[in-house]
Amino acid sequence: MKPFLLFASALLIAGCAMQSAPNSIPYVPASVTSPPPKAIDIGPDPIAQLPEELRSAIEQDKQPVLRHGITTIYPYDAHGQPAVNCQILRVTEIVLAPG
């Protein structure tokens, strides 16, 4: 039984020694894989195209809530919660600006 164990262990060790190392992945620096930043073409001033009421509201330090007829425009505030008036059997439409 002892010779069999020696033979089996020799085969096991020889099998481990015969295995080749896995192929290593070549190192590629990050600057090679990262594309250079693209220039952004903004074009004409987008605020200049807005109505005077909206332009003045945007240019103020604290932007007011604008009301025009049945439309209410709330300025963006990350920590604010605008009050939206809803009524039974009436339509309330919430439209978010693009982006």
PyRosetta script that sets phi, psi and omega in degrees:
from pyrosetta import init, pose_from_sequence

init()
pose = pose_from_sequence("MKPFLLFASALLIAGCAMQSAPNSIPYVPASVTSPPPKAIDIGPDPIAQLPEELRSAIEQDKQPVLRHGITTIYPYDAHGQPAVNCQILRVTEIVLAPG")
pose.set_psi(1, -36.8)
pose.set_omega(1, -179.2)
pose.set_phi(2, -63.3)
pose.set_psi(2, -41.2)
pose.set_omega(2, 177.9)
pose.set_phi(3, -63.7)
pose.set_psi(3, -34.4)
pose.set_omega(3, 179.1)
pose.set_phi(4, -64.5)
pose.set_psi(4, -42.7)
pose.set_omega(4, 178.6)
pose.set_phi(5, -63.5)
pose.set_psi(5, -39.9)
pose.set_omega(5, 178.3)
pose.set_phi(6, -65.3)
pose.set_psi(6, -42.2)
pose.set_omega(6, 179.7)
pose.set_phi(7, -65.1)
pose.set_psi(7, -42.3)
pose.set_omega(7, -179.7)
pose.set_phi(8, -66.2)
pose.set_psi(8, -41.9)
pose.set_omega(8, 179.3)
pose.set_phi(9, -67.9)
pose.set_psi(9, -34.9)
pose.set_omega(9, 177.8)
pose.set_phi(10, -66.4)
pose.set_psi(10, -40.8)
pose.set_omega(10, 176.8)
pose.set_phi(11, -63.5)
pose.set_psi(11, -41.0)
pose.set_omega(11, -179.9)
pose.set_phi(12, -64.1)
pose.set_psi(12, -44.7)
pose.set_omega(12, 179.5)
pose.set_phi(13, -67.2)
pose.set_psi(13, -41.0)
pose.set_omega(13, 179.6)
pose.set_phi(14, -65.9)
pose.set_psi(14, -37.7)
pose.set_omega(14, 178.7)
pose.set_phi(15, -65.9)
pose.set_psi(15, -39.4)
pose.set_omega(15, 177.5)
pose.set_phi(16, -67.2)
pose.set_psi(16, -36.3)
pose.set_omega(16, -178.2)
pose.set_phi(17, -72.6)
pose.set_psi(17, -26.3)
pose.set_omega(17, -176.6)
pose.set_phi(18, -82.5)
pose.set_psi(18, -14.8)
pose.set_omega(18, -179.8)
pose.set_phi(19, -71.7)
pose.set_psi(19, 137.1)
pose.set_omega(19, 179.5)
pose.set_phi(20, -86.6)
pose.set_psi(20, 156.3)
pose.set_omega(20, 178.7)
pose.set_phi(21, -70.5)
pose.set_psi(21, 145.2)
pose.set_omega(21, 179.0)
pose.set_phi(22, -64.4)
pose.set_psi(22, 150.5)
pose.set_omega(22, 179.0)
pose.set_phi(23, -62.2)
pose.set_psi(23, 132.4)
pose.set_omega(23, 179.7)
pose.set_phi(24, -86.1)
pose.set_psi(24, 147.7)
pose.set_omega(24, 179.4)
pose.set_phi(25, -85.1)
pose.set_psi(25, 129.0)
pose.set_omega(25, -179.0)
pose.set_phi(26, -66.1)
pose.set_psi(26, 145.4)
pose.set_omega(26, 179.1)
pose.set_phi(27, -79.3)
pose.set_psi(27, 127.2)
pose.set_omega(27, 177.2)
pose.set_phi(28, -119.5)
pose.set_psi(28, 120.1)
pose.set_omega(28, 179.8)
pose.set_phi(29, -61.8)
pose.set_psi(29, 151.4)
pose.set_omega(29, -177.3)
pose.set_phi(30, -63.6)
pose.set_psi(30, -31.7)
pose.set_omega(30, -178.0)
pose.set_phi(31, -66.9)
pose.set_psi(31, -25.0)
pose.set_omega(31, 179.3)
pose.set_phi(32, -76.4)
pose.set_psi(32, -36.3)
pose.set_omega(32, -176.7)
pose.set_phi(33, -86.2)
pose.set_psi(33, -21.2)
pose.set_omega(33, -178.4)
pose.set_phi(34, -87.8)
pose.set_psi(34, 121.9)
pose.set_omega(34, 178.6)
pose.set_phi(35, -72.7)
pose.set_psi(35, 154.2)
pose.set_omega(35, 178.4)
pose.set_phi(36, -67.7)
pose.set_psi(36, 149.7)
pose.set_omega(36, -179.7)
pose.set_phi(37, -64.5)
pose.set_psi(37, 144.5)
pose.set_omega(37, 179.6)
pose.set_phi(38, -91.0)
pose.set_psi(38, 146.6)
pose.set_omega(38, 176.0)
pose.set_phi(39, -74.8)
pose.set_psi(39, 137.1)
pose.set_omega(39, -179.0)
pose.set_phi(40, -101.8)
pose.set_psi(40, 125.4)
pose.set_omega(40, 178.3)
pose.set_phi(41, -94.0)
pose.set_psi(41, 108.7)
pose.set_omega(41, -177.3)
pose.set_phi(42, -82.8)
pose.set_psi(42, -34.1)
pose.set_omega(42, 179.5)
pose.set_phi(43, 82.8)
pose.set_psi(43, -157.5)
pose.set_omega(43, -178.8)
pose.set_phi(44, -67.8)
pose.set_psi(44, 162.8)
pose.set_omega(44, -178.6)
pose.set_phi(45, -63.4)
pose.set_psi(45, 116.3)
pose.set_omega(45, -178.5)
pose.set_phi(46, -68.4)
pose.set_psi(46, -26.1)
pose.set_omega(46, -179.8)
pose.set_phi(47, -71.5)
pose.set_psi(47, -31.0)
pose.set_omega(47, -179.3)
pose.set_phi(48, -64.9)
pose.set_psi(48, -21.3)
pose.set_omega(48, -178.5)
pose.set_phi(49, -85.3)
pose.set_psi(49, -9.5)
pose.set_omega(49, -178.0)
pose.set_phi(50, -82.1)
pose.set_psi(50, 160.1)
pose.set_omega(50, 173.6)
pose.set_phi(51, -62.2)
pose.set_psi(51, 156.8)
pose.set_omega(51, -176.1)
pose.set_phi(52, -56.8)
pose.set_psi(52, -39.4)
pose.set_omega(52, -178.6)
pose.set_phi(53, -61.6)
pose.set_psi(53, -43.4)
pose.set_omega(53, 179.3)
pose.set_phi(54, -71.3)
pose.set_psi(54, -39.3)
pose.set_omega(54, 178.6)
pose.set_phi(55, -60.2)
pose.set_psi(55, -45.4)
pose.set_omega(55, -179.1)
pose.set_phi(56, -66.5)
pose.set_psi(56, -34.4)
pose.set_omega(56, 178.6)
pose.set_phi(57, -67.6)
pose.set_psi(57, -38.0)
pose.set_omega(57, -179.7)
pose.set_phi(58, -71.3)
pose.set_psi(58, -38.1)
pose.set_omega(58, -176.1)
pose.set_phi(59, -76.5)
pose.set_psi(59, -15.8)
pose.set_omega(59, 177.7)
pose.set_phi(60, -71.6)
pose.set_psi(60, 159.4)
pose.set_omega(60, 179.2)
pose.set_phi(61, -67.9)
pose.set_psi(61, -46.1)
pose.set_omega(61, 177.0)
pose.set_phi(62, -112.4)
pose.set_psi(62, 118.7)
pose.set_omega(62, -174.3)
pose.set_phi(63, -80.4)
pose.set_psi(63, 129.7)
pose.set_omega(63, -179.5)
pose.set_phi(64, -83.5)
pose.set_psi(64, 165.8)
pose.set_omega(64, 171.8)
pose.set_phi(65, -80.5)
pose.set_psi(65, 128.0)
pose.set_omega(65, -177.9)
pose.set_phi(66, -102.5)
pose.set_psi(66, 135.9)
pose.set_omega(66, 177.5)
pose.set_phi(67, -123.2)
pose.set_psi(67, 129.4)
pose.set_omega(67, 178.6)
pose.set_phi(68, -137.9)
pose.set_psi(68, 102.1)
pose.set_omega(68, -176.0)
pose.set_phi(69, 65.9)
pose.set_psi(69, -123.2)
pose.set_omega(69, 179.4)
pose.set_phi(70, -94.0)
pose.set_psi(70, 2.6)
pose.set_omega(70, -178.4)
pose.set_phi(71, -96.5)
pose.set_psi(71, 134.3)
pose.set_omega(71, 175.2)
pose.set_phi(72, -121.9)
pose.set_psi(72, 126.9)
pose.set_omega(72, 179.8)
pose.set_phi(73, -110.6)
pose.set_psi(73, 118.9)
pose.set_omega(73, 179.0)
pose.set_phi(74, -99.1)
pose.set_psi(74, 134.9)
pose.set_omega(74, 175.0)
pose.set_phi(75, -72.7)
pose.set_psi(75, 154.4)
pose.set_omega(75, 179.1)
pose.set_phi(76, -70.3)
pose.set_psi(76, 132.5)
pose.set_omega(76, 174.7)
pose.set_phi(77, -143.2)
pose.set_psi(77, 117.0)
pose.set_omega(77, -176.0)
pose.set_phi(78, -62.6)
pose.set_psi(78, -25.3)
pose.set_omega(78, -176.2)
pose.set_phi(79, -113.4)
pose.set_psi(79, 6.8)
pose.set_omega(79, -178.4)
pose.set_phi(80, -99.8)
pose.set_psi(80, 158.6)
pose.set_omega(80, 176.6)
pose.set_phi(81, -129.8)
pose.set_psi(81, 101.0)
pose.set_omega(81, 180.0)
pose.set_phi(82, -69.0)
pose.set_psi(82, 146.8)
pose.set_omega(82, 177.8)
pose.set_phi(83, -87.7)
pose.set_psi(83, 121.3)
pose.set_omega(83, 179.4)
pose.set_phi(84, -106.2)
pose.set_psi(84, 119.6)
pose.set_omega(84, -179.0)
pose.set_phi(85, -83.0)
pose.set_psi(85, 121.8)
pose.set_omega(85, 178.9)
pose.set_phi(86, -123.0)
pose.set_psi(86, 155.8)
pose.set_omega(86, -179.1)
pose.set_phi(87, -146.1)
pose.set_psi(87, 148.0)
pose.set_omega(87, 179.4)
pose.set_phi(88, -63.9)
pose.set_psi(88, 137.9)
pose.set_omega(88, -179.6)
pose.set_phi(89, 62.8)
pose.set_psi(89, 23.8)
pose.set_omega(89, 174.8)
pose.set_phi(90, -124.3)
pose.set_psi(90, 151.3)
pose.set_omega(90, -178.9)
pose.set_phi(91, -91.8)
pose.set_psi(91, 132.3)
pose.set_omega(91, 172.2)
pose.set_phi(92, -122.3)
pose.set_psi(92, 121.4)
pose.set_omega(92, -179.3)
pose.set_phi(93, -113.2)
pose.set_psi(93, 127.2)
pose.set_omega(93, 177.8)
pose.set_phi(94, -111.0)
pose.set_psi(94, 118.7)
pose.set_omega(94, -178.5)
pose.set_phi(95, -117.0)
pose.set_psi(95, 125.1)
pose.set_omega(95, 178.6)
pose.set_phi(96, -98.1)
pose.set_psi(96, 144.8)
pose.set_omega(96, 178.2)
pose.set_phi(97, -67.4)
pose.set_psi(97, 149.8)
pose.set_omega(97, 177.4)
pose.set_phi(98, -59.5)
pose.set_psi(98, 136.8)
pose.set_omega(98, 177.3)
pose.set_phi(99, 85.3)
pose.dump_pdb("model.pdb")
